[in-house]
Amino acid sequence: MTATILVIEDEPAIQALLSLNLQRAGYQVHCAASLRQAQASIGHARPDLILLDWMLPDGSGLRLARQLRSQARTRDIPLIMLTARSSEQDIVAGLEAGADDYVGKPFSVRELLARVRSLLRRRMPQLSQDITQAGPLRLDPQILSASSHGQVLPLGPTEFRLLHFLATHAGRVYNRAQLLDQVWGEHTTVEERTVDVHVRRLRKALAPAGLQDTIQTIRGAGYRFVLPARL
């Protein structure tokens, strides 16, 4: 699953530089040059990470950062602030407004990409292309393959994404609506009961390895991934 990054930057050359390098790194990129464009873009489709310039033609990026952190739909989006303002006071103001990281201009593209990868791994591990090991379960998102003790498990793409998301958030309970947003996409038209169908398929695929019970149903709440103590 490819991460989508929203670049909010009004300087055309910097916007083009960021967009090109992020795309080369394998990300989907959307761009906005103002707060108004950014709000419209976020309203249409929630990005997985935001690169936000401090000074924009129609206001401060800090205002947008605070707005994002105040709303349930956007409060967890990883956010990196980009700015030429690099005093300690400015850095503190950016972090207190809700930024997860702060990169001063001019910046190293390689360093910025490393910070993007690190933040996505930390905040949204389901978007990482790194191999995930959960007990005997080995998940490789690059080839959508799951195996246990060398035995490849017969998972379809949707079942793999569902398992990968739950395994990278082990112990946390997610309801059907949340799983639809995270696995199928925010604007999916799939019915919530479809989640139950894929959970059944996932458990069936995990059964040959004795891992079907790692997907637990929490009555009235949703599903979670938990490795049994014996594993």
PyMOL CGO cylinders between C-alpha atoms (Angstrom):
from pymol import cmd
from pymol.cgo import CYLINDER

trace = [
    CYLINDER, 0.00, 0.00, 0.00, 1.60, 3.26, -1.18, 0.3, 1, 1, 1, 1, 1, 1,
    CYLINDER, 1.60, 3.26, -1.18, 1.57, 6.27, 1.12, 0.3, 1, 1, 1, 1, 1, 1,
    CYLINDER, 1.57, 6.27, 1.12, -0.01, 9.48, -0.17, 0.3, 1, 1, 1, 1, 1, 1,
    CYLINDER, -0.01, 9.48, -0.17, 1.81, 12.69, 0.74, 0.3, 1, 1, 1, 1, 1, 1,
    CYLINDER, 1.81, 12.69, 0.74, 0.35, 16.18, 0.51, 0.3, 1, 1, 1, 1, 1, 1,
    CYLINDER, 0.35, 16.18, 0.51, 2.95, 18.89, -0.17, 0.3, 1, 1, 1, 1, 1, 1,
    CYLINDER, 2.95, 18.89, -0.17, 1.68, 22.33, 0.93, 0.3, 1, 1, 1, 1, 1, 1,
    CYLINDER, 1.68, 22.33, 0.93, 4.22, 24.78, -0.49, 0.3, 1, 1, 1, 1, 1, 1,
    CYLINDER, 4.22, 24.78, -0.49, 3.69, 28.00, -2.45, 0.3, 1, 1, 1, 1, 1, 1,
    CYLINDER, 3.69, 28.00, -2.45, 7.20, 28.24, -3.93, 0.3, 1, 1, 1, 1, 1, 1,
    CYLINDER, 7.20, 28.24, -3.93, 6.91, 26.50, -7.35, 0.3, 1, 1, 1, 1, 1, 1,
    CYLINDER, 6.91, 26.50, -7.35, 10.54, 25.37, -7.52, 0.3, 1, 1, 1, 1, 1, 1,
    CYLINDER, 10.54, 25.37, -7.52, 10.47, 23.82, -4.03, 0.3, 1, 1, 1, 1, 1, 1,
    CYLINDER, 10.47, 23.82, -4.03, 7.08, 22.23, -4.67, 0.3, 1, 1, 1, 1, 1, 1,
    CYLINDER, 7.08, 22.23, -4.67, 8.37, 20.67, -7.91, 0.3, 1, 1, 1, 1, 1, 1,
    CYLINDER, 8.37, 20.67, -7.91, 11.57, 19.47, -6.21, 0.3, 1, 1, 1, 1, 1, 1,
    CYLINDER, 11.57, 19.47, -6.21, 9.65, 17.79, -3.39, 0.3, 1, 1, 1, 1, 1, 1,
    CYLINDER, 9.65, 17.79, -3.39, 7.05, 16.28, -5.69, 0.3, 1, 1, 1, 1, 1, 1,
    CYLINDER, 7.05, 16.28, -5.69, 9.64, 14.80, -8.04, 0.3, 1, 1, 1, 1, 1, 1,
    CYLINDER, 9.64, 14.80, -8.04, 11.78, 13.26, -5.32, 0.3, 1, 1, 1, 1, 1, 1,
    CYLINDER, 11.78, 13.26, -5.32, 8.84, 11.90, -3.34, 0.3, 1, 1, 1, 1, 1, 1,
    CYLINDER, 8.84, 11.90, -3.34, 7.44, 10.26, -6.47, 0.3, 1, 1, 1, 1, 1, 1,
    CYLINDER, 7.44, 10.26, -6.47, 10.85, 8.75, -7.23, 0.3, 1, 1, 1, 1, 1, 1,
    CYLINDER, 10.85, 8.75, -7.23, 10.85, 7.36, -3.69, 0.3, 1, 1, 1, 1, 1, 1,
    CYLINDER, 10.85, 7.36, -3.69, 7.58, 5.56, -4.47, 0.3, 1, 1, 1, 1, 1, 1,
    CYLINDER, 7.58, 5.56, -4.47, 5.00, 7.87, -2.87, 0.3, 1, 1, 1, 1, 1, 1,
    CYLINDER, 5.00, 7.87, -2.87, 1.83, 9.28, -4.37, 0.3, 1, 1, 1, 1, 1, 1,
    CYLINDER, 1.83, 9.28, -4.37, 2.00, 13.05, -4.21, 0.3, 1, 1, 1, 1, 1, 1,
    CYLINDER, 2.00, 13.05, -4.21, -0.61, 15.82, -4.19, 0.3, 1, 1, 1, 1, 1, 1,
    CYLINDER, -0.61, 15.82, -4.19, 0.32, 19.48, -4.03, 0.3, 1, 1, 1, 1, 1, 1,
    CYLINDER, 0.32, 19.48, -4.03, -1.30, 22.66, -2.72, 0.3, 1, 1, 1, 1, 1, 1,
    CYLINDER, -1.30, 22.66, -2.72, 0.01, 26.22, -2.83, 0.3, 1, 1, 1, 1, 1, 1,
    CYLINDER, 0.01, 26.22, -2.83, -2.29, 27.80, -0.23, 0.3, 1, 1, 1, 1, 1, 1,
    CYLINDER, -2.29, 27.80, -0.23, -4.31, 27.02, 2.88, 0.3, 1, 1, 1, 1, 1, 1,
    CYLINDER, -4.31, 27.02, 2.88, -7.49, 27.08, 0.80, 0.3, 1, 1, 1, 1, 1, 1,
    CYLINDER, -7.49, 27.08, 0.80, -6.14, 24.54, -1.70, 0.3, 1, 1, 1, 1, 1, 1,
    CYLINDER, -6.14, 24.54, -1.70, -4.80, 22.39, 1.12, 0.3, 1, 1, 1, 1, 1, 1,
    CYLINDER, -4.80, 22.39, 1.12, -8.14, 22.30, 2.95, 0.3, 1, 1, 1, 1, 1, 1,
    CYLINDER, -8.14, 22.30, 2.95, -9.93, 21.36, -0.26, 0.3, 1, 1, 1, 1, 1, 1,
    CYLINDER, -9.93, 21.36, -0.26, -7.44, 18.57, -0.96, 0.3, 1, 1, 1, 1, 1, 1,
    CYLINDER, -7.44, 18.57, -0.96, -7.66, 17.17, 2.58, 0.3, 1, 1, 1, 1, 1, 1,
    CYLINDER, -7.66, 17.17, 2.58, -11.45, 17.38, 2.45, 0.3, 1, 1, 1, 1, 1, 1,
    CYLINDER, -11.45, 17.38, 2.45, -11.48, 15.34, -0.75, 0.3, 1, 1, 1, 1, 1, 1,
    CYLINDER, -11.48, 15.34, -0.75, -9.02, 12.65, 0.39, 0.3, 1, 1, 1, 1, 1, 1,
    CYLINDER, -9.02, 12.65, 0.39, -7.11, 12.36, 3.66, 0.3, 1, 1, 1, 1, 1, 1,
    CYLINDER, -7.11, 12.36, 3.66, -3.36, 12.11, 3.00, 0.3, 1, 1, 1, 1, 1, 1,
    CYLINDER, -3.36, 12.11, 3.00, -1.07, 9.75, 4.88, 0.3, 1, 1, 1, 1, 1, 1,
    CYLINDER, -1.07, 9.75, 4.88, 1.49, 12.47, 5.61, 0.3, 1, 1, 1, 1, 1, 1,
    CYLINDER, 1.49, 12.47, 5.61, 1.68, 16.24, 5.14, 0.3, 1, 1, 1, 1, 1, 1,
    CYLINDER, 1.68, 16.24, 5.14, 4.68, 18.45, 4.39, 0.3, 1, 1, 1, 1, 1, 1,
    CYLINDER, 4.68, 18.45, 4.39, 3.57, 21.92, 5.44, 0.3, 1, 1, 1, 1, 1, 1,
    CYLINDER, 3.57, 21.92, 5.44, 5.24, 25.26, 4.71, 0.3, 1, 1, 1, 1, 1, 1,
    CYLINDER, 5.24, 25.26, 4.71, 4.99, 27.78, 7.54, 0.3, 1, 1, 1, 1, 1, 1,
    CYLINDER, 4.99, 27.78, 7.54, 4.37, 30.89, 5.42, 0.3, 1, 1, 1, 1, 1, 1,
    CYLINDER, 4.37, 30.89, 5.42, 1.61, 30.61, 2.81, 0.3, 1, 1, 1, 1, 1, 1,
    CYLINDER, 1.61, 30.61, 2.81, -0.03, 33.36, 0.75, 0.3, 1, 1, 1, 1, 1, 1,
    CYLINDER, -0.03, 33.36, 0.75, -3.34, 33.20, 2.62, 0.3, 1, 1, 1, 1, 1, 1,
    CYLINDER, -3.34, 33.20, 2.62, -2.09, 32.57, 6.14, 0.3, 1, 1, 1, 1, 1, 1,
    CYLINDER, -2.09, 32.57, 6.14, 0.21, 30.68, 8.46, 0.3, 1, 1, 1, 1, 1, 1,
    CYLINDER, 0.21, 30.68, 8.46, 0.73, 26.95, 8.25, 0.3, 1, 1, 1, 1, 1, 1,
    CYLINDER, 0.73, 26.95, 8.25, 0.52, 26.91, 12.04, 0.3, 1, 1, 1, 1, 1, 1,
    CYLINDER, 0.52, 26.91, 12.04, -3.17, 27.72, 11.77, 0.3, 1, 1, 1, 1, 1, 1,
    CYLINDER, -3.17, 27.72, 11.77, -3.74, 24.73, 9.52, 0.3, 1, 1, 1, 1, 1, 1,
    CYLINDER, -3.74, 24.73, 9.52, -1.69, 22.49, 11.82, 0.3, 1, 1, 1, 1, 1, 1,
    CYLINDER, -1.69, 22.49, 11.82, -3.83, 23.45, 14.80, 0.3, 1, 1, 1, 1, 1, 1,
    CYLINDER, -3.83, 23.45, 14.80, -7.00, 22.92, 12.77, 0.3, 1, 1, 1, 1, 1, 1,
    CYLINDER, -7.00, 22.92, 12.77, -5.88, 19.46, 11.69, 0.3, 1, 1, 1, 1, 1, 1,
    CYLINDER, -5.88, 19.46, 11.69, -5.05, 18.44, 15.25, 0.3, 1, 1, 1, 1, 1, 1,
    CYLINDER, -5.05, 18.44, 15.25, -8.43, 19.64, 16.51, 0.3, 1, 1, 1, 1, 1, 1,
    CYLINDER, -8.43, 19.64, 16.51, -10.49, 17.36, 14.23, 0.3, 1, 1, 1, 1, 1, 1,
    CYLINDER, -10.49, 17.36, 14.23, -10.93, 13.62, 14.73, 0.3, 1, 1, 1, 1, 1, 1,
    CYLINDER, -10.93, 13.62, 14.73, -10.57, 12.84, 11.02, 0.3, 1, 1, 1, 1, 1, 1,
    CYLINDER, -10.57, 12.84, 11.02, -7.19, 14.52, 10.67, 0.3, 1, 1, 1, 1, 1, 1,
    CYLINDER, -7.19, 14.52, 10.67, -5.62, 14.66, 14.14, 0.3, 1, 1, 1, 1, 1, 1,
    CYLINDER, -5.62, 14.66, 14.14, -3.43, 11.59, 13.56, 0.3, 1, 1, 1, 1, 1, 1,
    CYLINDER, -3.43, 11.59, 13.56, -2.00, 12.58, 10.16, 0.3, 1, 1, 1, 1, 1, 1,
    CYLINDER, -2.00, 12.58, 10.16, 1.83, 12.75, 10.44, 0.3, 1, 1, 1, 1, 1, 1,
    CYLINDER, 1.83, 12.75, 10.44, 2.95, 16.34, 9.84, 0.3, 1, 1, 1, 1, 1, 1,
    CYLINDER, 2.95, 16.34, 9.84, 6.38, 17.76, 8.99, 0.3, 1, 1, 1, 1, 1, 1,
    CYLINDER, 6.38, 17.76, 8.99, 6.78, 21.55, 9.08, 0.3, 1, 1, 1, 1, 1, 1,
    CYLINDER, 6.78, 21.55, 9.08, 9.01, 23.15, 6.42, 0.3, 1, 1, 1, 1, 1, 1,
    CYLINDER, 9.01, 23.15, 6.42, 10.29, 26.67, 7.05, 0.3, 1, 1, 1, 1, 1, 1,
    CYLINDER, 10.29, 26.67, 7.05, 13.22, 29.06, 6.89, 0.3, 1, 1, 1, 1, 1, 1,
    CYLINDER, 13.22, 29.06, 6.89, 12.36, 30.12, 10.45, 0.3, 1, 1, 1, 1, 1, 1,
    CYLINDER, 12.36, 30.12, 10.45, 14.76, 28.14, 12.57, 0.3, 1, 1, 1, 1, 1, 1,
    CYLINDER, 14.76, 28.14, 12.57, 15.03, 29.86, 15.94, 0.3, 1, 1, 1, 1, 1, 1,
    CYLINDER, 15.03, 29.86, 15.94, 14.33, 27.79, 19.05, 0.3, 1, 1, 1, 1, 1, 1,
    CYLINDER, 14.33, 27.79, 19.05, 11.16, 29.80, 19.62, 0.3, 1, 1, 1, 1, 1, 1,
    CYLINDER, 11.16, 29.80, 19.62, 9.91, 29.04, 16.10, 0.3, 1, 1, 1, 1, 1, 1,
    CYLINDER, 9.91, 29.04, 16.10, 10.68, 25.33, 16.44, 0.3, 1, 1, 1, 1, 1, 1,
    CYLINDER, 10.68, 25.33, 16.44, 8.81, 25.18, 19.74, 0.3, 1, 1, 1, 1, 1, 1,
    CYLINDER, 8.81, 25.18, 19.74, 5.84, 27.02, 18.20, 0.3, 1, 1, 1, 1, 1, 1,
    CYLINDER, 5.84, 27.02, 18.20, 5.71, 24.56, 15.29, 0.3, 1, 1, 1, 1, 1, 1,
    CYLINDER, 5.71, 24.56, 15.29, 5.85, 21.51, 17.55, 0.3, 1, 1, 1, 1, 1, 1,
    CYLINDER, 5.85, 21.51, 17.55, 3.26, 22.93, 19.93, 0.3, 1, 1, 1, 1, 1, 1,
    CYLINDER, 3.26, 22.93, 19.93, 0.94, 23.58, 16.97, 0.3, 1, 1, 1, 1, 1, 1,
    CYLINDER, 0.94, 23.58, 16.97, 1.01, 19.85, 16.26, 0.3, 1, 1, 1, 1, 1, 1,
    CYLINDER, 1.01, 19.85, 16.26, 3.97, 19.21, 13.94, 0.3, 1, 1, 1, 1, 1, 1,
    CYLINDER, 3.97, 19.21, 13.94, 5.69, 15.83, 14.43, 0.3, 1, 1, 1, 1, 1, 1,
    CYLINDER, 5.69, 15.83, 14.43, 8.95, 17.09, 12.95, 0.3, 1, 1, 1, 1, 1, 1,
    CYLINDER, 8.95, 17.09, 12.95, 10.51, 20.37, 11.84, 0.3, 1, 1, 1, 1, 1, 1,
    CYLINDER, 10.51, 20.37, 11.84, 12.83, 20.80, 8.83, 0.3, 1, 1, 1, 1, 1, 1,
    CYLINDER, 12.83, 20.80, 8.83, 14.56, 24.09, 8.14, 0.3, 1, 1, 1, 1, 1, 1,
    CYLINDER, 14.56, 24.09, 8.14, 15.11, 25.58, 4.69, 0.3, 1, 1, 1, 1, 1, 1,
    CYLINDER, 15.11, 25.58, 4.69, 17.34, 25.09, 2.81, 0.3, 1, 1, 1, 1, 1, 1,
    CYLINDER, 17.34, 25.09, 2.81, 17.12, 21.35, 3.42, 0.3, 1, 1, 1, 1, 1, 1,
    CYLINDER, 17.12, 21.35, 3.42, 18.77, 18.17, 2.22, 0.3, 1, 1, 1, 1, 1, 1,
    CYLINDER, 18.77, 18.17, 2.22, 16.36, 16.12, 0.10, 0.3, 1, 1, 1, 1, 1, 1,
    CYLINDER, 16.36, 16.12, 0.10, 17.97, 12.89, 1.32, 0.3, 1, 1, 1, 1, 1, 1,
    CYLINDER, 17.97, 12.89, 1.32, 17.52, 13.94, 4.95, 0.3, 1, 1, 1, 1, 1, 1,
    CYLINDER, 17.52, 13.94, 4.95, 13.91, 14.97, 4.35, 0.3, 1, 1, 1, 1, 1, 1,
    CYLINDER, 13.91, 14.97, 4.35, 13.11, 11.62, 2.69, 0.3, 1, 1, 1, 1, 1, 1,
    CYLINDER, 13.11, 11.62, 2.69, 14.71, 9.81, 5.62, 0.3, 1, 1, 1, 1, 1, 1,
    CYLINDER, 14.71, 9.81, 5.62, 12.55, 11.80, 8.03, 0.3, 1, 1, 1, 1, 1, 1,
    CYLINDER, 12.55, 11.80, 8.03, 9.44, 10.99, 5.96, 0.3, 1, 1, 1, 1, 1, 1,
    CYLINDER, 9.44, 10.99, 5.96, 10.24, 7.26, 6.02, 0.3, 1, 1, 1, 1, 1, 1,
    CYLINDER, 10.24, 7.26, 6.02, 11.00, 7.33, 9.74, 0.3, 1, 1, 1, 1, 1, 1,
    CYLINDER, 11.00, 7.33, 9.74, 7.79, 9.17, 10.60, 0.3, 1, 1, 1, 1, 1, 1,
    CYLINDER, 7.79, 9.17, 10.60, 5.65, 6.86, 8.48, 0.3, 1, 1, 1, 1, 1, 1,
    CYLINDER, 5.65, 6.86, 8.48, 7.24, 3.78, 10.09, 0.3, 1, 1, 1, 1, 1, 1,
    CYLINDER, 7.24, 3.78, 10.09, 6.57, 5.21, 13.54, 0.3, 1, 1, 1, 1, 1, 1,
    CYLINDER, 6.57, 5.21, 13.54, 3.08, 6.62, 13.03, 0.3, 1, 1, 1, 1, 1, 1,
    CYLINDER, 3.08, 6.62, 13.03, 1.67, 4.46, 10.20, 0.3, 1, 1, 1, 1, 1, 1,
    CYLINDER, 1.67, 4.46, 10.20, 3.60, 1.16, 10.14, 0.3, 1, 1, 1, 1, 1, 1,
    CYLINDER, 3.60, 1.16, 10.14, 1.02, -0.44, 7.82, 0.3, 1, 1, 1, 1, 1, 1,
    CYLINDER, 1.02, -0.44, 7.82, 2.34, 1.80, 5.03, 0.3, 1, 1, 1, 1, 1, 1,
    CYLINDER, 2.34, 1.80, 5.03, 5.95, 0.67, 5.45, 0.3, 1, 1, 1, 1, 1, 1,
    CYLINDER, 5.95, 0.67, 5.45, 7.43, -1.65, 2.84, 0.3, 1, 1, 1, 1, 1, 1,
    CYLINDER, 7.43, -1.65, 2.84, 9.59, -3.25, 5.56, 0.3, 1, 1, 1, 1, 1, 1,
    CYLINDER, 9.59, -3.25, 5.56, 9.06, -6.91, 6.42, 0.3, 1, 1, 1, 1, 1, 1,
    CYLINDER, 9.06, -6.91, 6.42, 6.99, -7.34, 9.59, 0.3, 1, 1, 1, 1, 1, 1,
    CYLINDER, 6.99, -7.34, 9.59, 7.64, -10.25, 11.94, 0.3, 1, 1, 1, 1, 1, 1,
    CYLINDER, 7.64, -10.25, 11.94, 4.86, -11.10, 14.40, 0.3, 1, 1, 1, 1, 1, 1,
    CYLINDER, 4.86, -11.10, 14.40, 5.77, -14.28, 16.24, 0.3, 1, 1, 1, 1, 1, 1,
    CYLINDER, 5.77, -14.28, 16.24, 6.14, -16.96, 13.56, 0.3, 1, 1, 1, 1, 1, 1,
    CYLINDER, 6.14, -16.96, 13.56, 4.24, -14.81, 11.06, 0.3, 1, 1, 1, 1, 1, 1,
    CYLINDER, 4.24, -14.81, 11.06, 6.35, -13.08, 8.41, 0.3, 1, 1, 1, 1, 1, 1,
    CYLINDER, 6.35, -13.08, 8.41, 4.67, -10.39, 6.29, 0.3, 1, 1, 1, 1, 1, 1,
    CYLINDER, 4.67, -10.39, 6.29, 6.32, -8.96, 3.18, 0.3, 1, 1, 1, 1, 1, 1,
    CYLINDER, 6.32, -8.96, 3.18, 4.27, -5.99, 1.87, 0.3, 1, 1, 1, 1, 1, 1,
    CYLINDER, 4.27, -5.99, 1.87, 6.40, -5.61, -1.25, 0.3, 1, 1, 1, 1, 1, 1,
    CYLINDER, 6.40, -5.61, -1.25, 5.11, -8.91, -2.66, 0.3, 1, 1, 1, 1, 1, 1,
    CYLINDER, 5.11, -8.91, -2.66, 1.94, -9.20, -0.52, 0.3, 1, 1, 1, 1, 1, 1,
    CYLINDER, 1.94, -9.20, -0.52, 3.20, -12.48, 0.93, 0.3, 1, 1, 1, 1, 1, 1,
    CYLINDER, 3.20, -12.48, 0.93, 2.57, -13.98, 4.37, 0.3, 1, 1, 1, 1, 1, 1,
    CYLINDER, 2.57, -13.98, 4.37, 4.33, -17.06, 5.69, 0.3, 1, 1, 1, 1, 1, 1,
    CYLINDER, 4.33, -17.06, 5.69, 4.81, -19.00, 8.93, 0.3, 1, 1, 1, 1, 1, 1,
    CYLINDER, 4.81, -19.00, 8.93, 7.87, -21.19, 9.52, 0.3, 1, 1, 1, 1, 1, 1,
    CYLINDER, 7.87, -21.19, 9.52, 8.55, -21.08, 5.77, 0.3, 1, 1, 1, 1, 1, 1,
    CYLINDER, 8.55, -21.08, 5.77, 4.99, -22.09, 4.84, 0.3, 1, 1, 1, 1, 1, 1,
    CYLINDER, 4.99, -22.09, 4.84, 3.38, -19.55, 2.49, 0.3, 1, 1, 1, 1, 1, 1,
    CYLINDER, 3.38, -19.55, 2.49, -0.19, -18.76, 3.49, 0.3, 1, 1, 1, 1, 1, 1,
    CYLINDER, -0.19, -18.76, 3.49, -2.86, -18.49, 0.75, 0.3, 1, 1, 1, 1, 1, 1,
    CYLINDER, -2.86, -18.49, 0.75, -3.90, -14.86, 1.21, 0.3, 1, 1, 1, 1, 1, 1,
    CYLINDER, -3.90, -14.86, 1.21, -5.56, -12.66, -1.39, 0.3, 1, 1, 1, 1, 1, 1,
    CYLINDER, -5.56, -12.66, -1.39, -4.43, -9.01, -1.65, 0.3, 1, 1, 1, 1, 1, 1,
    CYLINDER, -4.43, -9.01, -1.65, -7.26, -7.70, 0.54, 0.3, 1, 1, 1, 1, 1, 1,
    CYLINDER, -7.26, -7.70, 0.54, -6.74, -10.35, 3.21, 0.3, 1, 1, 1, 1, 1, 1,
    CYLINDER, -6.74, -10.35, 3.21, -3.03, -9.54, 3.23, 0.3, 1, 1, 1, 1, 1, 1,
    CYLINDER, -3.03, -9.54, 3.23, -3.64, -5.80, 3.68, 0.3, 1, 1, 1, 1, 1, 1,
    CYLINDER, -3.64, -5.80, 3.68, -6.13, -6.53, 6.47, 0.3, 1, 1, 1, 1, 1, 1,
    CYLINDER, -6.13, -6.53, 6.47, -3.69, -8.85, 8.24, 0.3, 1, 1, 1, 1, 1, 1,
    CYLINDER, -3.69, -8.85, 8.24, -0.78, -6.43, 7.75, 0.3, 1, 1, 1, 1, 1, 1,
    CYLINDER, -0.78, -6.43, 7.75, -2.74, -3.53, 9.21, 0.3, 1, 1, 1, 1, 1, 1,
    CYLINDER, -2.74, -3.53, 9.21, -3.92, -5.50, 12.25, 0.3, 1, 1, 1, 1, 1, 1,
    CYLINDER, -3.92, -5.50, 12.25, -0.50, -7.08, 12.85, 0.3, 1, 1, 1, 1, 1, 1,
    CYLINDER, -0.50, -7.08, 12.85, 1.26, -3.72, 12.73, 0.3, 1, 1, 1, 1, 1, 1,
    CYLINDER, 1.26, -3.72, 12.73, -1.23, -2.44, 15.31, 0.3, 1, 1, 1, 1, 1, 1,
    CYLINDER, -1.23, -2.44, 15.31, -1.27, -5.55, 17.48, 0.3, 1, 1, 1, 1, 1, 1,
    CYLINDER, -1.27, -5.55, 17.48, -3.52, -5.42, 20.51, 0.3, 1, 1, 1, 1, 1, 1,
    CYLINDER, -3.52, -5.42, 20.51, -5.58, -2.44, 19.33, 0.3, 1, 1, 1, 1, 1, 1,
    CYLINDER, -5.58, -2.44, 19.33, -9.27, -2.92, 18.55, 0.3, 1, 1, 1, 1, 1, 1,
    CYLINDER, -9.27, -2.92, 18.55, -10.67, -1.51, 15.29, 0.3, 1, 1, 1, 1, 1, 1,
    CYLINDER, -10.67, -1.51, 15.29, -14.32, -1.41, 14.30, 0.3, 1, 1, 1, 1, 1, 1,
    CYLINDER, -14.32, -1.41, 14.30, -15.55, -2.15, 10.79, 0.3, 1, 1, 1, 1, 1, 1,
    CYLINDER, -15.55, -2.15, 10.79, -15.69, 1.50, 9.71, 0.3, 1, 1, 1, 1, 1, 1,
    CYLINDER, -15.69, 1.50, 9.71, -12.10, 2.09, 10.82, 0.3, 1, 1, 1, 1, 1, 1,
    CYLINDER, -12.10, 2.09, 10.82, -10.90, -1.01, 8.99, 0.3, 1, 1, 1, 1, 1, 1,
    CYLINDER, -10.90, -1.01, 8.99, -12.69, 0.08, 5.83, 0.3, 1, 1, 1, 1, 1, 1,
    CYLINDER, -12.69, 0.08, 5.83, -10.92, 3.46, 6.00, 0.3, 1, 1, 1, 1, 1, 1,
    CYLINDER, -10.92, 3.46, 6.00, -7.51, 1.97, 6.67, 0.3, 1, 1, 1, 1, 1, 1,
    CYLINDER, -7.51, 1.97, 6.67, -7.58, -1.09, 4.41, 0.3, 1, 1, 1, 1, 1, 1,
    CYLINDER, -7.58, -1.09, 4.41, -10.07, -0.32, 1.64, 0.3, 1, 1, 1, 1, 1, 1,
    CYLINDER, -10.07, -0.32, 1.64, -9.68, 3.48, 1.58, 0.3, 1, 1, 1, 1, 1, 1,
    CYLINDER, -9.68, 3.48, 1.58, -11.46, 6.45, 3.12, 0.3, 1, 1, 1, 1, 1, 1,
    CYLINDER, -11.46, 6.45, 3.12, -14.08, 6.92, 0.38, 0.3, 1, 1, 1, 1, 1, 1,
    CYLINDER, -14.08, 6.92, 0.38, -14.85, 3.27, -0.27, 0.3, 1, 1, 1, 1, 1, 1,
    CYLINDER, -14.85, 3.27, -0.27, -18.42, 2.29, -1.11, 0.3, 1, 1, 1, 1, 1, 1,
    CYLINDER, -18.42, 2.29, -1.11, -17.95, -1.21, 0.32, 0.3, 1, 1, 1, 1, 1, 1,
    CYLINDER, -17.95, -1.21, 0.32, -20.48, -2.17, 3.01, 0.3, 1, 1, 1, 1, 1, 1,
    CYLINDER, -20.48, -2.17, 3.01, -19.20, -2.65, 6.55, 0.3, 1, 1, 1, 1, 1, 1,
    CYLINDER, -19.20, -2.65, 6.55, -20.29, -6.31, 6.63, 0.3, 1, 1, 1, 1, 1, 1,
    CYLINDER, -20.29, -6.31, 6.63, -17.76, -6.97, 3.88, 0.3, 1, 1, 1, 1, 1, 1,
    CYLINDER, -17.76, -6.97, 3.88, -15.12, -6.74, 6.62, 0.3, 1, 1, 1, 1, 1, 1,
    CYLINDER, -15.12, -6.74, 6.62, -16.63, -9.80, 8.31, 0.3, 1, 1, 1, 1, 1, 1,
    CYLINDER, -16.63, -9.80, 8.31, -16.37, -11.79, 5.06, 0.3, 1, 1, 1, 1, 1, 1,
    CYLINDER, -16.37, -11.79, 5.06, -12.69, -10.98, 4.68, 0.3, 1, 1, 1, 1, 1, 1,
    CYLINDER, -12.69, -10.98, 4.68, -12.00, -11.75, 8.34, 0.3, 1, 1, 1, 1, 1, 1,
    CYLINDER, -12.00, -11.75, 8.34, -13.50, -15.22, 7.81, 0.3, 1, 1, 1, 1, 1, 1,
    CYLINDER, -13.50, -15.22, 7.81, -11.33, -15.71, 4.72, 0.3, 1, 1, 1, 1, 1, 1,
    CYLINDER, -11.33, -15.71, 4.72, -8.29, -14.50, 6.62, 0.3, 1, 1, 1, 1, 1, 1,
    CYLINDER, -8.29, -14.50, 6.62, -8.87, -16.91, 9.49, 0.3, 1, 1, 1, 1, 1, 1,
    CYLINDER, -8.87, -16.91, 9.49, -9.31, -19.77, 7.02, 0.3, 1, 1, 1, 1, 1, 1,
    CYLINDER, -9.31, -19.77, 7.02, -5.99, -18.90, 5.35, 0.3, 1, 1, 1, 1, 1, 1,
    CYLINDER, -5.99, -18.90, 5.35, -4.23, -18.71, 8.74, 0.3, 1, 1, 1, 1, 1, 1,
    CYLINDER, -4.23, -18.71, 8.74, -5.68, -22.04, 9.96, 0.3, 1, 1, 1, 1, 1, 1,
    CYLINDER, -5.68, -22.04, 9.96, -3.07, -24.36, 8.33, 0.3, 1, 1, 1, 1, 1, 1,
    CYLINDER, -3.07, -24.36, 8.33, -0.40, -22.59, 10.40, 0.3, 1, 1, 1, 1, 1, 1,
    CYLINDER, -0.40, -22.59, 10.40, -2.56, -22.70, 13.55, 0.3, 1, 1, 1, 1, 1, 1,
    CYLINDER, -2.56, -22.70, 13.55, -2.80, -18.90, 13.59, 0.3, 1, 1, 1, 1, 1, 1,
    CYLINDER, -2.80, -18.90, 13.59, -6.54, -18.45, 13.03, 0.3, 1, 1, 1, 1, 1, 1,
    CYLINDER, -6.54, -18.45, 13.03, -7.04, -17.33, 16.63, 0.3, 1, 1, 1, 1, 1, 1,
    CYLINDER, -7.04, -17.33, 16.63, -4.68, -14.40, 16.22, 0.3, 1, 1, 1, 1, 1, 1,
    CYLINDER, -4.68, -14.40, 16.22, -7.63, -12.48, 14.75, 0.3, 1, 1, 1, 1, 1, 1,
    CYLINDER, -7.63, -12.48, 14.75, -9.96, -11.92, 17.69, 0.3, 1, 1, 1, 1, 1, 1,
    CYLINDER, -9.96, -11.92, 17.69, -13.53, -10.66, 17.61, 0.3, 1, 1, 1, 1, 1, 1,
    CYLINDER, -13.53, -10.66, 17.61, -14.30, -8.18, 20.36, 0.3, 1, 1, 1, 1, 1, 1,
    CYLINDER, -14.30, -8.18, 20.36, -18.07, -8.29, 20.70, 0.3, 1, 1, 1, 1, 1, 1,
    CYLINDER, -18.07, -8.29, 20.70, -19.69, -4.94, 20.04, 0.3, 1, 1, 1, 1, 1, 1,
    CYLINDER, -19.69, -4.94, 20.04, -16.31, -3.30, 19.28, 0.3, 1, 1, 1, 1, 1, 1,
    CYLINDER, -16.31, -3.30, 19.28, -14.53, -4.89, 16.32, 0.3, 1, 1, 1, 1, 1, 1,
    CYLINDER, -14.53, -4.89, 16.32, -11.40, -6.94, 15.68, 0.3, 1, 1, 1, 1, 1, 1,
    CYLINDER, -11.40, -6.94, 15.68, -7.83, -7.09, 16.92, 0.3, 1, 1, 1, 1, 1, 1,
    CYLINDER, -7.83, -7.09, 16.92, -4.63, -9.06, 16.31, 0.3, 1, 1, 1, 1, 1, 1,
    CYLINDER, -4.63, -9.06, 16.31, -3.12, -10.84, 19.31, 0.3, 1, 1, 1, 1, 1, 1,
    CYLINDER, -3.12, -10.84, 19.31, -0.45, -13.53, 19.31, 0.3, 1, 1, 1, 1, 1, 1,
    CYLINDER, -0.45, -13.53, 19.31, -1.27, -16.39, 21.73, 0.3, 1, 1, 1, 1, 1, 1,
    CYLINDER, -1.27, -16.39, 21.73, 1.26, -16.76, 24.54, 0.3, 1, 1, 1, 1, 1, 1,
    CYLINDER, 1.26, -16.76, 24.54, 2.15, -20.29, 23.39, 0.3, 1, 1, 1, 1, 1, 1,
    CYLINDER, 2.15, -20.29, 23.39, 3.59, -18.90, 20.17, 0.3, 1, 1, 1, 1, 1, 1,
]
cmd.load_cgo(trace, "trace")
